Amino acid sequence: SKTTMRVLAVAFTAAAAKSSEAQLANPIRRVVSLLQSMQSKIEAEGEEQDKMFSKFQCYCEKNAAKLSDAVSEAKSKIESLATDIESAQEDRTQTVADLASAKENRASSQQAIKDATAQRDKDAAAYKEMSEDLSLY
């Protein structure tokens, strides 16, 4: 882990500091240098990952709140729509009943018109006949 890498790097650095310049080309020094380089790269990557994780966590928290609000709004809208649907169904039932009543009234009115027309025709025929009979006198 990071702590182990740091301890190794410090140990290698201390050992390398004690060596002379002639030993700079030493393979052990090269390994120490590579380990130090790797350590700094790993620490930089770890810091970058921590930053990215923090951003992702913030994003998740914000979106969780937004989704929670959206769910609450949707639930209230569902209740409102359910009420609207019930109301519309009741209105439809009433409208169907009103239509049936209007059809009955229309049929009875048409029958009354036919009956009245027949009665007028009968009265007109009787008047005409009586009128002709009276004209003969």
C-alpha positions as a Markdown table, in Angstrom:
| # | Residue | x | y | z |
|---|---|---|---|---|
| 1 | Ser | 0.0 | 0.0 | 0.0 |
| 2 | Lys | 1.0 | 3.7 | 0.1 |
| 3 | Thr | 2.6 | 3.5 | 3.6 |
| 4 | Thr | 4.7 | 0.5 | 2.7 |
| 5 | Met | 5.8 | 2.2 | -0.5 |
| 6 | Arg | 6.8 | 5.3 | 1.4 |
| 7 | Val | 8.7 | 3.4 | 4.0 |
| 8 | Leu | 10.6 | 1.5 | 1.3 |
| 9 | Ala | 11.3 | 4.8 | -0.6 |
| 10 | Val | 12.6 | 6.5 | 2.6 |
| 11 | Ala | 14.8 | 3.5 | 3.4 |
| 12 | Phe | 16.2 | 3.4 | -0.1 |
| 13 | Thr | 16.7 | 7.1 | -0.2 |
| 14 | Ala | 18.6 | 7.1 | 3.1 |
| 15 | Ala | 20.8 | 4.2 | 1.9 |
| 16 | Ala | 21.4 | 6.0 | -1.4 |
| 17 | Ala | 22.3 | 9.2 | 0.3 |
| 18 | Lys | 25.1 | 7.5 | 2.2 |
| 19 | Ser | 26.6 | 6.1 | -1.0 |
| 20 | Ser | 29.2 | 8.0 | -2.9 |
| 21 | Glu | 28.8 | 9.6 | -6.4 |
| 22 | Ala | 30.6 | 6.7 | -7.9 |
| 23 | Gln | 27.8 | 4.4 | -6.9 |
| 24 | Leu | 25.2 | 6.6 | -8.7 |
| 25 | Ala | 25.4 | 4.3 | -11.7 |
| 26 | Asn | 24.9 | 1.4 | -9.3 |
| 27 | Pro | 21.9 | -0.9 | -10.2 |
| 28 | Ile | 20.5 | -0.6 | -6.7 |
| 29 | Arg | 20.4 | 3.2 | -7.0 |
| 30 | Arg | 18.5 | 2.8 | -10.3 |
| 31 | Val | 16.0 | 0.5 | -8.6 |
| 32 | Val | 15.6 | 3.1 | -5.8 |
| 33 | Ser | 15.1 | 5.8 | -8.3 |
| 34 | Leu | 12.5 | 3.8 | -10.2 |
| 35 | Leu | 10.7 | 3.0 | -6.9 |
| 36 | Gln | 10.7 | 6.7 | -6.0 |
| 37 | Ser | 9.3 | 7.6 | -9.4 |
| 38 | Met | 6.7 | 4.9 | -9.1 |
| 39 | Gln | 5.8 | 6.1 | -5.7 |
| 40 | Ser | 5.2 | 9.7 | -6.8 |
| 41 | Lys | 3.2 | 8.5 | -9.8 |
| 42 | Ile | 1.0 | 6.2 | -7.6 |
| 43 | Glu | 0.4 | 9.0 | -5.1 |
| 44 | Ala | -0.6 | 11.4 | -7.9 |
| 45 | Glu | -2.9 | 8.8 | -9.3 |
| 46 | Gly | -4.4 | 8.1 | -5.9 |
| 47 | Glu | -5.0 | 11.8 | -5.4 |
| 48 | Glu | -6.7 | 12.1 | -8.8 |
| 49 | Gln | -8.9 | 9.1 | -8.0 |
| 50 | Asp | -9.8 | 10.7 | -4.7 |
| 51 | Lys | -10.9 | 13.8 | -6.5 |
| 52 | Met | -12.8 | 11.9 | -9.1 |
| 53 | Phe | -14.5 | 9.9 | -6.4 |
| 54 | Ser | -15.5 | 13.0 | -4.5 |
| 55 | Lys | -17.0 | 14.5 | -7.7 |
| 56 | Phe | -18.9 | 11.3 | -8.4 |
| 57 | Gln | -20.1 | 11.1 | -4.8 |
| 58 | Cys | -21.3 | 14.7 | -5.0 |
| 59 | Tyr | -23.0 | 14.0 | -8.3 |
| 60 | Cys | -24.8 | 11.0 | -6.8 |
| 61 | Glu | -26.0 | 12.9 | -3.8 |
| 62 | Lys | -27.4 | 15.7 | -5.9 |
| 63 | Asn | -29.1 | 13.3 | -8.3 |
| 64 | Ala | -30.5 | 11.3 | -5.4 |
| 65 | Ala | -32.2 | 14.5 | -4.1 |
| 66 | Lys | -33.4 | 15.4 | -7.6 |
| 67 | Leu | -34.8 | 11.8 | -8.2 |
| 68 | Ser | -36.4 | 11.9 | -4.8 |
| 69 | Asp | -38.2 | 15.1 | -5.7 |
| 70 | Ala | -39.2 | 13.8 | -9.1 |
| 71 | Val | -40.6 | 10.6 | -7.5 |
| 72 | Ser | -42.6 | 12.7 | -5.0 |
| 73 | Glu | -44.0 | 14.9 | -7.7 |
| 74 | Ala | -44.9 | 11.9 | -9.8 |
| 75 | Lys | -46.7 | 10.3 | -6.9 |
| 76 | Ser | -48.8 | 13.4 | -6.2 |
| 77 | Lys | -49.5 | 13.7 | -10.0 |
| 78 | Ile | -50.6 | 10.1 | -10.0 |
| 79 | Glu | -53.1 | 10.8 | -7.2 |
| 80 | Ser | -54.3 | 13.9 | -9.0 |
| 81 | Leu | -54.7 | 12.0 | -12.2 |
| 82 | Ala | -56.6 | 9.2 | -10.5 |
| 83 | Thr | -59.0 | 11.7 | -9.1 |
| 84 | Asp | -59.4 | 13.3 | -12.5 |
| 85 | Ile | -60.1 | 9.9 | -14.1 |
| 86 | Glu | -62.7 | 9.0 | -11.5 |
| 87 | Ser | -64.4 | 12.4 | -12.1 |
| 88 | Ala | -64.3 | 12.0 | -15.8 |
| 89 | Gln | -65.8 | 8.5 | -15.5 |
| 90 | Glu | -68.6 | 9.8 | -13.4 |
| 91 | Asp | -69.2 | 12.6 | -15.9 |
| 92 | Arg | -69.2 | 10.1 | -18.7 |
| 93 | Thr | -71.8 | 8.0 | -16.9 |
| 94 | Gln | -74.0 | 11.0 | -16.3 |
| 95 | Thr | -73.6 | 12.1 | -20.0 |
| 96 | Val | -74.6 | 8.6 | -21.2 |
| 97 | Ala | -77.7 | 8.7 | -18.9 |
| 98 | Asp | -78.5 | 12.2 | -20.2 |
| 99 | Leu | -78.1 | 11.0 | -23.8 |
| 100 | Ala | -80.4 | 8.0 | -23.3 |
| 101 | Ser | -83.0 | 10.3 | -21.7 |
| 102 | Ala | -82.7 | 12.8 | -24.6 |
| 103 | Lys | -83.2 | 9.9 | -27.1 |
| 104 | Glu | -86.3 | 8.8 | -25.3 |
| 105 | Asn | -87.6 | 12.4 | -25.2 |
| 106 | Arg | -86.8 | 12.8 | -28.9 |
| 107 | Ala | -88.6 | 9.6 | -29.8 |
| 108 | Ser | -91.7 | 10.6 | -27.8 |
| 109 | Ser | -91.6 | 14.1 | -29.3 |
| 110 | Gln | -91.5 | 12.6 | -32.8 |
| 111 | Gln | -94.4 | 10.3 | -32.0 |
| 112 | Ala | -96.4 | 13.3 | -30.6 |
| 113 | Ile | -95.6 | 15.2 | -33.9 |
| 114 | Lys | -96.8 | 12.3 | -35.9 |
| 115 | Asp | -100.0 | 11.9 | -33.8 |
| 116 | Ala | -100.7 | 15.7 | -34.0 |
| 117 | Thr | -100.1 | 15.7 | -37.8 |
| 118 | Ala | -102.5 | 12.7 | -38.2 |
| 119 | Gln | -105.1 | 14.4 | -36.1 |
| 120 | Arg | -104.8 | 17.7 | -38.1 |
| 121 | Asp | -105.1 | 15.8 | -41.3 |
| 122 | Lys | -108.1 | 14.0 | -40.0 |
| 123 | Asp | -109.6 | 17.3 | -38.8 |
| 124 | Ala | -108.8 | 19.0 | -42.1 |
| 125 | Ala | -110.5 | 16.1 | -44.0 |
| 126 | Ala | -113.6 | 16.4 | -41.7 |
| 127 | Tyr | -113.7 | 20.2 | -42.2 |
| 128 | Lys | -113.4 | 19.8 | -46.0 |
| 129 | Glu | -116.2 | 17.2 | -46.0 |
| 130 | Met | -118.4 | 19.4 | -43.8 |
| 131 | Ser | -117.6 | 22.4 | -45.9 |
| 132 | Glu | -118.6 | 20.6 | -49.1 |
| 133 | Asp | -121.8 | 19.4 | -47.5 |
| 134 | Leu | -122.7 | 22.9 | -46.4 |
| 135 | Ser | -121.9 | 24.4 | -49.7 |
| 136 | Leu | -124.6 | 22.2 | -51.3 |
| 137 | Tyr | -127.3 | 24.0 | -49.3 |
